[in-house]
Amino acid sequence: MKGSCSMLYYRCIGAALLFFPVVVHTFASPSPTSASKSYDLVVIGGGSAGLTAAKFAATFGKSACIIEKDRMGGDCTWTGCVPSKSILASAKAAQAVKKASDFGIEVGSVKVDLKAVKRRIDDNIQHIYDEDDSPEALKKLGVDVLQGVAKFDDAKKLRVFASSGSEDGFIEVSANDGILIATGAKPRLPSISGIQNVNFITYEQAFSLDTCPSKMTVIGCGPIGCELAQAYSRLGADVTVIAPICLPGEEPEANDVVQSVFEAEGIKYVKGFVTEVEKNGEGHSVSCSGGETIEGDLLLVATGRVPTVKGMDIEKIGVELNEGGGIKVDPTLQTSVKGLYAAGDCTGDRQFTHYAGYQGAVGARNILLPLTDPGVITHVPGTTFFDPEIASVGLTEKEAIEEFGEKKISVAFKRIDETDRGICEGNKYGFIKIIYKKRGYKILGATIASPVAGELIAEISVAMKTGLSFDMLATVMHTYPSHGFALQAMAAEVYYDKLVKSKPILNFLKWLGL
């Protein structure tokens, strides 16, 4: 899914966070007998944001507790980044064997053992959970884990009930400094006639299959739909994707790349909306807005995610929601209730694991330490781990024109099959697109479709953060023939053009002997 996954922000910003020896406590589920505990920081939710926040607290010698009603690790570990990248790796290996003859290598037919693929996925999940997310791993840091459902009494006091829903007994948990809500998001289920009458899955069940479906229908073509459609197609399923556009919100060229790859790999793309779903034997029949009917035996609904905000009694203490249904926060991540903070997907902001981790750290920092840091970032990079990867940061061309006017921006564009590395590797689909200001060459945004787009976009993010203009990227040495060398070459064209425009002045300075 779109985002840097398992080795999250709590590994990036906080590799050191994993090694602070602090006195430890762990909790089991609440017992019928009421009890009470007090911490400097209390976190609701054990996903990326919550884990990072608690580990941040431990780093500074603060006591912290995570309350989680399900499994520690959140979507990323169990049903998101880790399993999706694992299944994509298996699918890419299968595709490499299928296409080996394109590179002069002859091999036999490809046989996919989905049970073995699933074991590999499960092993990867378990490894990351054990190392980073488990109560045992957190115990080593001095972070308590309490399994149960948290309900607010006020901004600094909670009652935690057993996850079973029983309210016979509870543990009262209070926060000396503050509480951070980090409850994540869940699959968005569309209002389609008849959909409740058929068996369907979301990304939450997509990685538990041990047999490959014969005919798979995917509703939605955002990052989740793109990735899973390609993965299961490469593993042997006959896949049809139904959506009005691929990767909405990205540059139109990204949509074109996805559609071209779908066509090349035998994935059927139906442009439009689903109007009705009916049960068809053991499978389904899907009616589309263009009049087409699609039949299949497995239906995957990939229509996005919605913030998880219910069940905590936040409305009773005055927590406001935003237009997207997430918890409303200010730039420091404070909610409408003073002293209560929220971070990650539950705010309805961009749903990237790395962004959630970043916000978790900032939220904890603003609760525990003096002064504040900004927790809401304008330009957050994201990657859809399709093949080729599609990554972006900042403004699209359309957004830049709307903000600055068409006459004030320029666009640098290069197809991957025009780059030397792309030619060597036989990359047929992809591009690099940089949006920048004509005056001063400030980078406004970029979209890259490339085998390593997720890595390349980080360089653009650094340039934007540090104020490095696009033309000056030409002066940063890149190795040849890396994919990154294309960025330097594109910047060099802008740099040379600037010198040409300055030719009269340069000639005069040369005449002066300078």
Residue pairs with C-beta under 8 A, 6 or more apart in sequence:
1 80
1 81
1 84
1 203
1 223
1 224
1 227
1 353
1 384
1 385
2 222
2 223
2 351
2 352
2 382
2 383
2 384
2 385
3 76
3 81
3 351
3 352
3 353
3 354
3 355
3 382
3 383
4 12
4 81
4 352
4 353
4 354
4 383
4 454
5 76
5 80
5 81
5 82
5 84
5 85
5 353
6 76
6 77
6 81
6 82
6 85
6 128
6 132
8 48
8 51
8 52
8 76
8 353
8 354
8 356
8 357
9 48
9 52
9 353
9 354
9 355
9 356
9 357
9 358
9 360
9 361
10 17
10 18
10 48
10 51
10 52
10 55
10 132
10 357
10 360
10 361
11 18
11 132
12 354
12 357
13 52
13 357
13 358
13 361
14 52
14 55
14 56
14 59
14 361
16 59
17 52
17 55
17 56
17 58
17 59
17 141
18 55
18 132
18 137
18 141
20 58
20 59
20 141
20 142
21 140
21 142
22 58
22 61
22 141
22 142
23 142
24 139
24 140
24 141
24 142
24 143
25 139
25 142
25 144
26 135
26 139
26 144
26 145
27 37
27 65
27 144
27 145
27 146
27 147
27 171
28 147
29 146
29 147
29 148
29 162
29 163
30 146
30 148
30 160
30 161
30 162
30 169
30 170
30 171
31 169
32 168
32 169
33 169
34 169
34 170
34 171
34 172
35 171
35 172
36 171
36 172
36 173
36 174
37 65
37 144
37 171
37 172
37 173
37 174
38 173
38 174
38 175
38 176
39 63
39 64
39 65
39 144
39 173
39 174
39 175
39 176
40 57
40 62
40 63
40 64
40 175
40 176
40 177
40 368
41 53
41 54
41 57
41 62
41 63
41 64
41 65
41 175
41 177
41 178
41 179
41 180
41 364
41 367
41 368
42 64
42 65
42 67
42 158
42 173
42 174
42 175
42 178
42 179
42 180
43 50
43 53
43 54
43 64
43 65
43 66
43 67
43 179
43 180
43 182
43 360
43 364
44 50
44 66
44 67
44 150
44 158
44 179
44 180
44 181
44 182
44 183
44 312
45 66
45 67
45 68
45 74
45 181
45 182
45 183
45 184
45 344
45 346
46 66
46 67
46 68
46 71
46 72
46 73
46 74
46 133
46 145
47 73
47 74
47 75
47 76
47 77
47 182
47 184
47 344
47 345
47 356
48 74
48 76
48 344
48 353
48 354
48 356
48 357
48 360
49 180
49 182
49 184
49 343
49 344
49 345
49 356
49 357
49 359
49 360
49 363
50 66
50 68
50 74
50 180
50 182
50 344
50 360
51 66
51 72
51 73
51 74
51 132
51 133
51 138
51 357
51 360
52 356
52 357
52 358
52 360
52 361
52 364
53 64
53 180
53 182
53 343
53 360
53 361
53 363
53 364
54 64
54 65
54 66
54 138
54 141
54 143
54 364
55 138
55 141
55 143
56 360
56 361
56 364
56 365
56 368
57 63
57 64
57 143
57 364
57 368
58 64
58 141
58 142
58 143
60 368
60 369
62 177
62 368
63 142
63 144
64 142
64 143
64 144
64 364
65 143
65 144
65 145
65 146
65 173
66 72
66 138
66 143
66 144
66 145
66 146
67 146
67 147
67 148
67 150
67 158
67 160
67 173
68 145
68 146
68 147
69 147
69 148
69 149
69 150
69 163
70 163
71 77
71 78
72 129
72 133
72 134
72 135
72 138
72 145
73 128
73 129
73 132
73 133
73 134
74 80
74 184
75 81
75 184
75 185
75 345
76 82
76 353
77 125
77 128
77 129
77 132
77 133
78 125
78 129
79 203
79 204
79 206
79 207
80 203
80 353
81 353
82 124
82 125
82 128
83 121
83 124
83 125
83 206
83 207
84 203
84 207
84 224
84 227
84 228
84 231
84 385
85 385
86 120
86 121
86 124
86 125
86 207
87 117
87 121
87 207
87 228
87 231
87 235
88 227
88 230
88 231
88 385
88 387
90 112
90 117
90 120
90 121
90 231
90 235
91 230
91 231
91 232
91 233
91 234
91 235
92 234
92 387
94 110
94 112
94 234
94 235
95 234
95 265
95 387
97 107
97 110
98 110
98 234
100 106
100 107
101 107
102 426
103 426
112 212
112 235
112 236
114 209
114 210
114 211
114 212
114 235
114 236
115 210
115 211
117 235
118 207
118 208
118 209
118 210
121 207
130 136
130 137
131 137
135 145
138 144
138 145
139 145
146 160
146 171
146 173
147 163
148 160
148 161
148 162
148 163
148 170
148 171
149 160
149 161
149 162
149 163
149 165
149 311
149 312
150 158
150 159
150 160
150 173
150 312
151 158
151 159
151 160
151 161
151 311
151 312
151 313
152 158
152 312
152 313
152 314
152 316
152 317
153 159
153 172
153 317
154 317
155 178
155 179
155 317
155 337
155 338
155 339
155 340
156 174
156 175
156 176
156 178
156 179
156 339
156 340
157 172
157 173
157 174
157 175
158 172
158 173
158 174
158 179
159 170
159 171
159 172
159 173
160 170
160 171
160 172
160 173
161 167
161 169
161 170
162 169
177 367
177 368
178 339
178 340
178 341
178 367
178 368
179 339
179 340
179 341
179 367
180 341
180 342
180 343
180 360
180 363
180 364
180 367
181 312
181 314
181 327
181 335
181 340
181 341
181 342
181 343
181 346
182 342
182 343
182 344
182 346
182 356
182 360
182 363
183 307
183 308
183 309
183 312
183 346
184 307
184 308
184 344
184 345
184 346
184 356
185 305
185 306
185 307
185 308
185 345
185 346
185 351
186 204
186 305
186 306
186 308
187 202
187 203
187 204
187 301
187 303
187 304
187 305
187 306
188 303
188 304
188 305
188 306
189 195
189 202
189 301
189 303
190 219
190 274
190 301
190 303
192 219
192 274
192 275
192 276
192 277
193 275
193 276
193 277
194 276
194 277
194 278
194 279
195 277
195 301
197 277
197 278
197 279
198 277
198 278
198 279
198 283
198 284
198 299
199 284
199 299
200 277
200 284
200 299
200 300
200 301
201 298
201 299
201 300
201 301
202 300
202 301
202 302
203 224
203 228
203 300
203 302
206 228
206 300
209 298
212 232
212 235
212 236
212 237
213 232
213 237
213 296
213 297
213 298
214 237
214 238
214 297
215 237
215 238
215 239
215 240
215 283
215 295
215 296
215 297
215 298
216 229
216 232
216 233
216 237
216 238
216 239
216 240
216 296
216 297
216 298
216 299
216 300
217 239
217 240
217 242
217 284
217 286
217 294
217 296
217 298
217 299
217 300
218 225
218 228
218 229
218 239
218 240
218 241
218 242
218 300
218 302
219 225
219 242
219 243
219 274
219 286
219 299
219 300
219 301
219 302
219 303
220 242
220 243
220 301
220 302
220 303
220 304
221 229
221 241
221 242
221 243
221 245
221 246
221 247
221 258
221 269
221 302
222 243
222 247
222 248
222 302
222 303
222 304
223 247
223 382
223 384
223 385
223 386
224 302
224 304
225 241
225 243
225 300
225 302
226 246
226 247
226 258
226 384
226 386
227 384
227 385
227 386
228 300
228 302
229 239
229 241
229 262
229 267
229 300
230 261
230 262
230 265
230 267
230 386
230 387
232 239
233 239
233 265
233 266
233 267
234 265
237 298
238 266
238 296
239 267
239 268
240 267
240 268
240 269
240 270
240 294
240 296
241 262
241 267
241 268
241 269
241 270
242 270
242 272
242 273
242 274
242 286
242 288
242 294
243 269
243 270
243 271
243 272
244 271
244 272
244 273
245 255
245 271
246 254
246 255
246 258
246 259
246 262
246 269
247 254
247 255
247 258
247 384
247 390
250 390
250 392
250 396
250 447
251 392
251 396
251 397
251 433
251 447
253 431
253 433
253 447
253 449
254 390
254 392
254 447
254 449
257 388
257 390
257 429
257 430
257 431
257 449
258 386
258 390
259 269
260 429
261 267
261 386
261 387
261 388
261 429
262 268
262 269
263 269
264 428
264 429
270 288
270 290
270 292
270 294
271 290
272 288
272 289
272 290
272 292
273 288
273 289
274 286
274 287
274 288
274 289
275 287
275 288
275 289
276 286
276 287
277 284
277 285
277 286
277 287
277 299
278 284
278 285
278 286
278 287
279 285
280 295
282 297
283 295
283 296
283 297
283 298
283 299
284 295
284 296
284 297
284 299
285 293
285 294
285 295
286 293
286 294
286 295
286 296
286 299
287 293
288 294
305 345
305 351
306 325
307 324
307 325
307 326
307 327
307 345
307 346
307 347
307 348
308 345
308 346
309 321
309 325
309 326
309 327
309 346
314 327
317 337
317 340
318 336
318 337
319 327
319 328
319 335
319 336
319 337
319 340
320 327
320 328
320 335
320 336
321 327
321 328
322 328
322 347
322 348
324 348
325 348
326 345
326 346
326 347
326 348
326 349
327 335
327 342
327 346
327 347
327 348
328 335
328 336
328 347
329 335
329 341
329 342
329 343
329 347
329 375
329 376
331 374
331 375
331 376
332 341
332 362
332 366
332 372
332 373
332 374
332 375
333 341
333 342
333 343
333 347
333 359
333 362
333 363
333 366
333 375
333 376
334 340
334 341
334 366
335 341
335 342
339 367
341 363
341 366
341 367
342 363
343 356
343 359
343 360
343 362
343 363
343 375
344 355
344 356
344 357
344 359
344 360
345 351
345 356
347 359
349 355
349 359
349 376
350 380
350 382
352 380
352 382
355 377
355 380
358 375
358 377
359 375
359 376
362 373
362 374
362 375
363 375
365 372
365 373
366 372
366 373
366 375
379 393
379 394
379 445
379 461
379 464
379 465
380 393
381 391
381 392
381 393
381 457
381 458
381 460
381 461
382 391
382 392
382 393
383 389
383 390
383 391
383 453
383 454
383 457
384 390
384 391
385 454
387 451
388 416
388 427
388 429
388 430
388 449
388 450
388 451
388 453
389 448
389 449
389 450
389 451
389 452
389 453
389 454
390 447
390 448
390 449
390 453
391 447
391 448
391 449
391 450
391 453
391 454
391 456
391 457
392 445
392 446
392 447
392 448
392 457
393 445
393 446
393 457
393 460
393 461
393 464
394 435
394 443
394 444
394 445
394 446
394 460
394 464
395 403
395 435
395 444
395 445
396 435
396 445
396 447
397 409
397 411
397 433
397 435
399 445
400 409
400 435
400 444
400 445
401 409
404 437
404 444
407 438
408 437
408 438
408 439
409 435
409 436
409 437
409 438
409 444
410 435
410 436
410 437
410 438
410 494
411 433
411 434
411 435
411 436
412 432
412 433
412 434
412 436
412 470
412 490
412 491
412 493
412 494
413 431
413 432
413 433
413 434
414 431
414 432
414 486
414 489
414 490
415 422
415 430
415 431
416 422
416 427
416 429
416 430
416 431
416 432
416 449
416 450
416 486
417 423
417 427
417 428
417 429
417 430
419 432
419 481
419 483
419 485
419 486
419 489
420 480
420 481
420 485
421 427
421 481
421 482
421 483
421 485
421 486
422 430
422 450
422 483
422 486
424 481
425 451
427 450
427 451
429 449
430 448
430 449
430 450
430 451
430 453
431 447
431 448
431 449
431 450
432 446
432 448
432 450
432 456
432 486
432 487
432 490
433 446
433 447
433 448
434 443
434 445
434 446
434 460
434 470
434 490
435 443
435 444
435 445
435 446
436 442
436 443
436 444
436 469
436 470
436 494
437 444
440 469
441 469
441 470
441 471
441 472
441 494
441 498
442 467
442 469
442 470
443 460
443 463
443 464
443 468
443 469
443 470
446 457
446 460
448 456
448 457
448 460
450 456
450 483
451 483
452 483
452 484
455 484
456 483
456 484
456 487
459 484
459 487
460 487
462 468
463 470
463 473
468 476
470 491
470 494
471 491
471 494
471 495
471 498
472 491
472 495
473 487
473 488
473 491
474 488
474 491
474 492
474 494
474 495
475 495
476 488
477 488
478 484
478 485
478 487
478 488
479 485
499 506
